[in-house]
Amino acid sequence: MRRMALTLPDLIVGDRARVVAYSRIDNIAQRLISLGLTPGTSITLKRLAPFGDPVEIHFRGFRLALRPREAACLELERL
């Protein structure tokens, strides 16, 4: 049985997750993939701005700030 995929807003600061897939491939998704945020990559939610925009994630040794609409294409699995 396959688990329901999560999105970044489903995580809290400190949570770890793995990128399972992309819900759509658009310019933003292509940019994230080119940065190394490929399926199978583990991420950690590091910071969340007061109103949830932007969020800061850590993966592959660096940190990236994303707006929720930019991260909406990510499907995640909690680790």
LUMDOPA-144519 format. One record per atom (N, C-alpha, C, O): residue number from 1; atom name; x, y, z; residue in three letters. Coordinates in pm, whole numbers, padded with zeros to 5 digits. Example, Ala and Ser with C-alpha at 12.3 -4.5 7.8 and 13.67 -1.06 7.14 Angstrom:
BEGIN
- i, at, u, v, w, aa
- 1, N, 01319, -00569, 00780, ALA $
- 1, CA, 01230, -00450, 00780, ALA $
- 1, C, 01320, -00330, 00780, ALA $
- 1, O, 01424, -00332, 00846, ALA $
- 2, N, 01285, -00225, 00708, SER $
- 2, CA, 01367, -00106, 00714, SER $
- 2, C, 01290, 00003, 00787, SER $
- 2, O, 01341, 00114, 00804, SER $
***
This chain:
BEGIN
- i, at, u, v, w, aa
- 1, N, 00084, -00117, 00000, MET $
- 1, CA, 00000, 00000, 00000, MET $
- 1, C, 00089, 00125, 00000, MET $
- 1, O, 00182, 00135, 00081, MET $
- 2, N, 00062, 00217, -00089, ARG $
- 2, CA, 00142, 00338, -00100, ARG $
- 2, C, 00089, 00446, -00006, ARG $
- 2, O, -00032, 00468, 00004, ARG $
- 3, N, 00183, 00512, 00064, ARG $
- 3, CA, 00145, 00620, 00154, ARG $
- 3, C, 00109, 00745, 00075, ARG $
- 3, O, 00154, 00765, -00038, ARG $
- 4, N, 00025, 00831, 00138, MET $
- 4, CA, -00009, 00958, 00076, MET $
- 4, C, 00115, 01047, 00077, MET $
- 4, O, 00186, 01054, 00178, MET $
- 5, N, 00140, 01113, -00034, ALA $
- 5, CA, 00254, 01204, -00042, ALA $
- 5, C, 00225, 01330, 00038, ALA $
- 5, O, 00111, 01378, 00042, ALA $
- 6, N, 00329, 01382, 00101, LEU $
- 6, CA, 00319, 01507, 00177, LEU $
- 6, C, 00371, 01621, 00091, LEU $
- 6, O, 00434, 01599, -00013, LEU $
- 7, N, 00343, 01743, 00135, THR $
- 7, CA, 00402, 01862, 00075, THR $
- 7, C, 00474, 01938, 00185, THR $
- 7, O, 00459, 01904, 00303, THR $
- 8, N, 00550, 02039, 00150, LEU $
- 8, CA, 00626, 02115, 00251, LEU $
- 8, C, 00538, 02171, 00363, LEU $
- 8, O, 00580, 02167, 00478, LEU $
- 9, N, 00419, 02224, 00334, PRO $
- 9, CA, 00336, 02276, 00444, PRO $
- 9, C, 00294, 02170, 00546, PRO $
- 9, O, 00251, 02204, 00656, PRO $
- 10, N, 00306, 02041, 00510, ASP $
- 10, CA, 00271, 01934, 00603, ASP $
- 10, C, 00382, 01908, 00706, ASP $
- 10, O, 00360, 01838, 00804, ASP $
- 11, N, 00500, 01965, 00683, LEU $
- 11, CA, 00614, 01944, 00771, LEU $
- 11, C, 00625, 02055, 00874, LEU $
- 11, O, 00574, 02165, 00855, LEU $
- 12, N, 00693, 02024, 00986, ILE $
- 12, CA, 00725, 02125, 01086, ILE $
- 12, C, 00877, 02138, 01092, ILE $
- 12, O, 00949, 02048, 01049, ILE $
- 13, N, 00925, 02249, 01144, VAL $
- 13, CA, 01069, 02275, 01149, VAL $
- 13, C, 01139, 02158, 01218, VAL $
- 13, O, 01100, 02113, 01325, VAL $
- 14, N, 01244, 02110, 01153, GLY $
- 14, CA, 01321, 01997, 01204, GLY $
- 14, C, 01284, 01865, 01140, GLY $
- 14, O, 01361, 01769, 01149, GLY $
- 15, N, 01169, 01857, 01074, ASP $
- 15, CA, 01128, 01733, 01009, ASP $
- 15, C, 01219, 01702, 00891, ASP $
- 15, O, 01268, 01791, 00822, ASP $
- 16, N, 01241, 01573, 00871, ARG $
- 16, CA, 01316, 01524, 00755, ARG $
- 16, C, 01219, 01453, 00662, ARG $
- 16, O, 01125, 01387, 00706, ARG $
- 17, N, 01244, 01467, 00534, ALA $
- 17, CA, 01159, 01402, 00433, ALA $
- 17, C, 01244, 01368, 00312, ALA $
- 17, O, 01357, 01415, 00296, ALA $
- 18, N, 01188, 01285, 00227, ARG $
- 18, CA, 01253, 01245, 00102, ARG $
- 18, C, 01162, 01287, -00013, ARG $
- 18, O, 01040, 01272, -00006, ARG $
- 19, N, 01224, 01340, -00118, VAL $
- 19, CA, 01149, 01375, -00238, VAL $
- 19, C, 01110, 01245, -00306, VAL $
- 19, O, 01195, 01165, -00343, VAL $
- 20, N, 00979, 01225, -00323, VAL $
- 20, CA, 00929, 01104, -00388, VAL $
- 20, C, 00912, 01128, -00537, VAL $
- 20, O, 00950, 01045, -00619, VAL $
- 21, N, 00854, 01242, -00571, ALA $
- 21, CA, 00825, 01273, -00711, ALA $
- 21, C, 00791, 01422, -00722, ALA $
- 21, O, 00788, 01495, -00623, ALA $
- 22, N, 00765, 01463, -00842, TYR $
- 22, CA, 00713, 01597, -00871, TYR $
- 22, C, 00572, 01581, -00923, TYR $
- 22, O, 00546, 01496, -01009, TYR $
- 23, N, 00480, 01661, -00872, SER $
- 23, CA, 00341, 01652, -00915, SER $
- 23, C, 00322, 01709, -01055, SER $
- 23, O, 00227, 01674, -01125, SER $
- 24, N, 00412, 01798, -01093, ARG $
- 24, CA, 00410, 01853, -01228, ARG $
- 24, C, 00552, 01897, -01261, ARG $
- 24, O, 00632, 01925, -01172, ARG $
- 25, N, 00582, 01902, -01388, ILE $
- 25, CA, 00713, 01949, -01431, ILE $
- 25, C, 00692, 02080, -01507, ILE $
- 25, O, 00641, 02082, -01619, ILE $
- 26, N, 00732, 02188, -01442, ASP $
- 26, CA, 00725, 02320, -01504, ASP $
- 26, C, 00862, 02385, -01489, ASP $
- 26, O, 00958, 02318, -01452, ASP $
- 27, N, 00872, 02514, -01516, ASN $
- 27, CA, 01002, 02582, -01506, ASN $
- 27, C, 01061, 02574, -01366, ASN $
- 27, O, 01181, 02554, -01350, ASN $
- 28, N, 00976, 02591, -01266, ILE $
- 28, CA, 01024, 02586, -01127, ILE $
- 28, C, 01074, 02446, -01093, ILE $
- 28, O, 01182, 02431, -01035, ILE $
- 29, N, 00997, 02344, -01129, ALA $
- 29, CA, 01039, 02206, -01103, ALA $
- 29, C, 01170, 02175, -01174, ALA $
- 29, O, 01258, 02111, -01116, ALA $
- 30, N, 01184, 02219, -01297, GLN $
- 30, CA, 01308, 02195, -01371, GLN $
- 30, C, 01426, 02263, -01302, GLN $
- 30, O, 01536, 02208, -01298, GLN $
- 31, N, 01404, 02383, -01248, ARG $
- 31, CA, 01511, 02454, -01177, ARG $
- 31, C, 01550, 02379, -01050, ARG $
- 31, O, 01669, 02366, -01020, ARG $
- 32, N, 01450, 02329, -00975, LEU $
- 32, CA, 01478, 02254, -00853, LEU $
- 32, C, 01555, 02126, -00884, LEU $
- 32, O, 01647, 02089, -00812, LEU $
- 33, N, 01517, 02059, -00991, ILE $
- 33, CA, 01588, 01937, -01032, ILE $
- 33, C, 01732, 01970, -01068, ILE $
- 33, O, 01824, 01896, -01032, ILE $
- 34, N, 01753, 02081, -01140, SER $
- 34, CA, 01890, 02119, -01178, SER $
- 34, C, 01975, 02157, -01057, SER $
- 34, O, 02098, 02149, -01063, SER $
- 35, N, 01910, 02198, -00948, LEU $
- 35, CA, 01982, 02228, -00824, LEU $
- 35, C, 02014, 02103, -00743, LEU $
- 35, O, 02083, 02110, -00641, LEU $
- 36, N, 01965, 01987, -00789, GLY $
- 36, CA, 01994, 01862, -00721, GLY $
- 36, C, 01880, 01809, -00636, GLY $
- 36, O, 01897, 01710, -00565, GLY $
- 37, N, 01766, 01873, -00641, LEU $
- 37, CA, 01650, 01829, -00563, LEU $
- 37, C, 01573, 01724, -00645, LEU $
- 37, O, 01460, 01748, -00689, LEU $
- 38, N, 01636, 01610, -00664, THR $
- 38, CA, 01582, 01504, -00746, THR $
- 38, C, 01509, 01401, -00658, THR $
- 38, O, 01532, 01396, -00538, THR $
- 39, N, 01421, 01321, -00718, PRO $
- 39, CA, 01356, 01216, -00639, PRO $
- 39, C, 01460, 01129, -00569, PRO $
- 39, O, 01560, 01088, -00628, PRO $
- 40, N, 01434, 01101, -00441, GLY $
- 40, CA, 01526, 01025, -00358, GLY $
- 40, C, 01611, 01113, -00267, GLY $
- 40, O, 01674, 01062, -00175, GLY $
- 41, N, 01614, 01243, -00293, THR $
- 41, CA, 01693, 01335, -00213, THR $
- 41, C, 01626, 01359, -00078, THR $
- 41, O, 01506, 01381, -00071, THR $
- 42, N, 01705, 01353, 00029, SER $
- 42, CA, 01655, 01382, 00163, SER $
- 42, C, 01665, 01532, 00189, SER $
- 42, O, 01764, 01595, 00153, SER $
- 43, N, 01563, 01587, 00252, ILE $
- 43, CA, 01563, 01728, 00288, ILE $
- 43, C, 01528, 01742, 00437, ILE $
- 43, O, 01469, 01652, 00496, ILE $
- 44, N, 01567, 01855, 00494, THR $
- 44, CA, 01529, 01891, 00630, THR $
- 44, C, 01469, 02030, 00625, THR $
- 44, O, 01526, 02121, 00566, THR $
- 45, N, 01353, 02047, 00687, LEU $
- 45, CA, 01292, 02179, 00696, LEU $
- 45, C, 01362, 02254, 00808, LEU $
- 45, O, 01350, 02217, 00925, LEU $
- 46, N, 01436, 02360, 00775, LYS $
- 46, CA, 01518, 02433, 00871, LYS $
- 46, C, 01447, 02552, 00933, LYS $
- 46, O, 01453, 02572, 01054, LYS $
- 47, N, 01381, 02631, 00851, ARG $
- 47, CA, 01316, 02752, 00901, ARG $
- 47, C, 01186, 02775, 00827, ARG $
- 47, O, 01167, 02735, 00713, ARG $
- 48, N, 01097, 02843, 00898, LEU $
- 48, CA, 00967, 02878, 00843, LEU $
- 48, C, 00941, 03024, 00881, LEU $
- 48, O, 00941, 03057, 00999, LEU $
- 49, N, 00920, 03109, 00783, ALA $
- 49, CA, 00892, 03250, 00810, ALA $
- 49, C, 00761, 03263, 00888, ALA $
- 49, O, 00679, 03171, 00883, ALA $
- 50, N, 00741, 03373, 00958, PRO $
- 50, CA, 00621, 03389, 01043, PRO $
- 50, C, 00488, 03359, 00972, PRO $
- 50, O, 00398, 03301, 01033, PRO $
- 51, N, 00476, 03397, 00847, PHE $
- 51, CA, 00351, 03370, 00776, PHE $
- 51, C, 00366, 03255, 00676, PHE $
- 51, O, 00283, 03238, 00587, PHE $
- 52, N, 00473, 03176, 00692, GLY $
- 52, CA, 00493, 03058, 00609, GLY $
- 52, C, 00556, 03083, 00473, GLY $
- 52, O, 00562, 02991, 00392, GLY $
- 53, N, 00601, 03203, 00447, ASP $
- 53, CA, 00657, 03236, 00316, ASP $
- 53, C, 00779, 03323, 00335, ASP $
- 53, O, 00763, 03439, 00376, ASP $
- 54, N, 00897, 03278, 00309, PRO $
- 54, CA, 00938, 03151, 00250, PRO $
- 54, C, 00971, 03046, 00357, PRO $
- 54, O, 00966, 03072, 00477, PRO $
- 55, N, 01004, 02928, 00308, VAL $
- 55, CA, 01053, 02820, 00394, VAL $
- 55, C, 01198, 02795, 00354, VAL $
- 55, O, 01237, 02818, 00239, VAL $
- 56, N, 01277, 02748, 00448, GLU $
- 56, CA, 01417, 02717, 00419, GLU $
- 56, C, 01438, 02568, 00438, GLU $
- 56, O, 01407, 02513, 00544, GLU $
- 57, N, 01491, 02504, 00334, ILE $
- 57, CA, 01521, 02361, 00342, ILE $
- 57, C, 01671, 02341, 00328, ILE $
- 57, O, 01741, 02424, 00271, ILE $
- 58, N, 01718, 02228, 00380, HIS $
- 58, CA, 01859, 02190, 00372, HIS $
- 58, C, 01866, 02056, 00299, HIS $
- 58, O, 01798, 01961, 00336, HIS $
- 59, N, 01949, 02050, 00196, PHE $
- 59, CA, 01971, 01925, 00124, PHE $
- 59, C, 02105, 01930, 00053, PHE $
- 59, O, 02149, 02037, 00010, PHE $
- 60, N, 02169, 01816, 00042, ARG $
- 60, CA, 02297, 01803, -00027, ARG $
- 60, C, 02401, 01908, 00017, ARG $
- 60, O, 02482, 01953, -00064, ARG $
- 61, N, 02397, 01945, 00145, GLY $
- 61, CA, 02498, 02034, 00199, GLY $
- 61, C, 02472, 02182, 00184, GLY $
- 61, O, 02557, 02263, 00222, GLY $
- 62, N, 02358, 02221, 00129, PHE $
- 62, CA, 02330, 02364, 00124, PHE $
- 62, C, 02184, 02392, 00158, PHE $
- 62, O, 02101, 02301, 00163, PHE $
- 63, N, 02156, 02519, 00182, ARG $
- 63, CA, 02022, 02562, 00221, ARG $
- 63, C, 01959, 02640, 00107, ARG $
- 63, O, 02027, 02712, 00033, ARG $
- 64, N, 01828, 02625, 00094, LEU $
- 64, CA, 01753, 02690, -00013, LEU $
- 64, C, 01623, 02745, 00043, LEU $
- 64, O, 01551, 02673, 00113, LEU $
- 65, N, 01593, 02869, 00014, ALA $
- 65, CA, 01466, 02929, 00055, ALA $
- 65, C, 01369, 02919, -00063, ALA $
- 65, O, 01403, 02954, -00176, ALA $
- 66, N, 01250, 02871, -00032, LEU $
- 66, CA, 01147, 02853, -00135, LEU $
- 66, C, 01016, 02917, -00090, LEU $
- 66, O, 00983, 02917, 00029, LEU $
- 67, N, 00945, 02969, -00183, ARG $
- 67, CA, 00808, 03014, -00155, ARG $
- 67, C, 00717, 02893, -00166, ARG $
- 67, O, 00746, 02800, -00242, ARG $
- 68, N, 00608, 02892, -00092, PRO $
- 68, CA, 00518, 02777, -00097, PRO $
- 68, C, 00471, 02742, -00238, PRO $
- 68, O, 00459, 02624, -00271, PRO $
- 69, N, 00445, 02841, -00321, ARG $
- 69, CA, 00399, 02810, -00457, ARG $
- 69, C, 00510, 02746, -00540, ARG $
- 69, O, 00482, 02670, -00632, ARG $
- 70, N, 00637, 02776, -00506, GLU $
- 70, CA, 00749, 02712, -00575, GLU $
- 70, C, 00766, 02569, -00530, GLU $
- 70, O, 00805, 02482, -00609, GLU $
- 71, N, 00738, 02542, -00404, ALA $
- 71, CA, 00757, 02409, -00347, ALA $
- 71, C, 00634, 02320, -00366, ALA $
- 71, O, 00638, 02201, -00333, ALA $
- 72, N, 00526, 02375, -00418, ALA $
- 72, CA, 00400, 02299, -00430, ALA $
- 72, C, 00413, 02177, -00522, ALA $
- 72, O, 00334, 02084, -00512, ALA $
- 73, N, 00511, 02177, -00610, CYS $
- 73, CA, 00527, 02066, -00704, CYS $
- 73, C, 00598, 01946, -00641, CYS $
- 73, O, 00602, 01838, -00700, CYS $
- 74, N, 00653, 01963, -00520, LEU $
- 74, CA, 00725, 01854, -00453, LEU $
- 74, C, 00628, 01758, -00383, LEU $
- 74, O, 00539, 01802, -00311, LEU $
- 75, N, 00647, 01630, -00403, GLU $
- 75, CA, 00576, 01528, -00328, GLU $
- 75, C, 00679, 01463, -00237, GLU $
- 75, O, 00782, 01415, -00284, GLU $
- 76, N, 00650, 01461, -00107, LEU $
- 76, CA, 00748, 01417, -00008, LEU $
- 76, C, 00698, 01297, 00072, LEU $
- 76, O, 00578, 01268, 00077, LEU $
- 77, N, 00794, 01227, 00133, GLU $
- 77, CA, 00766, 01117, 00224, GLU $
- 77, C, 00845, 01144, 00352, GLU $
- 77, O, 00967, 01161, 00346, GLU $
- 78, N, 00778, 01147, 00466, ARG $
- 78, CA, 00846, 01175, 00593, ARG $
- 78, C, 00943, 01063, 00626, ARG $
- 78, O, 00913, 00945, 00606, ARG $
- 79, N, 01059, 01100, 00677, LEU $
- 79, CA, 01161, 01001, 00718, LEU $
- 79, C, 01156, 00981, 00867, LEU $
- 79, O, 01234, 00901, 00921, LEU $
***
